[in-house]
Amino acid sequence: MKRWWAAIANSWNGIVACARSEAAFREEIVALVLAIPAAMVLAADPWKRALLLAPFVLLLVIELLNTAIEKLCDRITGEFDPAIGRVKDMGSAAIGVTLLATAAVWVFAVVDYVRM
């Protein structure tokens, strides 16, 4: 049980550190907070609401991983390195793809809601 509490504390510290250093992460948290009541309106079933919110949670997870990769790369070298630049670009691409997928899910949900 002690390990669980330590893991929870470490996770919380990681979330706080990311929120303090990354504007994108803070914006994504705001988007999730706004999406919660919107999901309540758009979907009647709890599982549909969960499916609407899941892409935002995935987005936060990927943002945390991308931030960790970027911080590690910056720690390795402060100088420009093309290989590290590509790694950072790939992390950014992961965020971009997740944002597009999230937008697609919500567009489908809104269109379905409007058709009702």
Contacts in CASP RR format, 6 or more apart in sequence:
PFRMAT RR
TARGET T0000
AUTHOR 0000-0000-0000
METHOD contacts of the structure
MODEL  1
MKRWWAAIANSWNGIVACARSEAAFREEIVALVLAIPAAMVLAADPWKRA
LLLAPFVLLLVIELLNTAIEKLCDRITGEFDPAIGRVKDMGSAAIGVTLL
ATAAVWVFAVVDYVRM
14 64 0 8 1.000
15 64 0 8 1.000
18 25 0 8 1.000
18 63 0 8 1.000
18 64 0 8 1.000
18 67 0 8 1.000
19 25 0 8 1.000
19 26 0 8 1.000
19 29 0 8 1.000
21 67 0 8 1.000
21 71 0 8 1.000
22 63 0 8 1.000
22 67 0 8 1.000
24 63 0 8 1.000
24 95 0 8 1.000
25 60 0 8 1.000
25 63 0 8 1.000
25 64 0 8 1.000
25 67 0 8 1.000
28 56 0 8 1.000
28 59 0 8 1.000
28 60 0 8 1.000
28 63 0 8 1.000
29 60 0 8 1.000
31 56 0 8 1.000
31 59 0 8 1.000
32 53 0 8 1.000
32 56 0 8 1.000
32 57 0 8 1.000
32 59 0 8 1.000
32 60 0 8 1.000
35 52 0 8 1.000
35 53 0 8 1.000
35 56 0 8 1.000
35 106 0 8 1.000
36 53 0 8 1.000
38 52 0 8 1.000
39 48 0 8 1.000
39 49 0 8 1.000
39 52 0 8 1.000
39 53 0 8 1.000
40 49 0 8 1.000
41 113 0 8 1.000
42 48 0 8 1.000
42 52 0 8 1.000
42 109 0 8 1.000
42 110 0 8 1.000
42 112 0 8 1.000
42 113 0 8 1.000
43 49 0 8 1.000
43 51 0 8 1.000
43 52 0 8 1.000
43 109 0 8 1.000
48 109 0 8 1.000
51 105 0 8 1.000
52 105 0 8 1.000
52 106 0 8 1.000
52 109 0 8 1.000
55 98 0 8 1.000
55 101 0 8 1.000
55 102 0 8 1.000
55 105 0 8 1.000
55 106 0 8 1.000
56 102 0 8 1.000
58 98 0 8 1.000
58 102 0 8 1.000
59 95 0 8 1.000
59 98 0 8 1.000
59 99 0 8 1.000
59 102 0 8 1.000
62 91 0 8 1.000
62 94 0 8 1.000
62 95 0 8 1.000
62 98 0 8 1.000
63 95 0 8 1.000
65 91 0 8 1.000
65 94 0 8 1.000
66 91 0 8 1.000
66 92 0 8 1.000
66 94 0 8 1.000
66 95 0 8 1.000
69 87 0 8 1.000
69 88 0 8 1.000
69 91 0 8 1.000
70 88 0 8 1.000
70 91 0 8 1.000
73 84 0 8 1.000
73 85 0 8 1.000
73 87 0 8 1.000
73 88 0 8 1.000
76 84 0 8 1.000
77 84 0 8 1.000
END
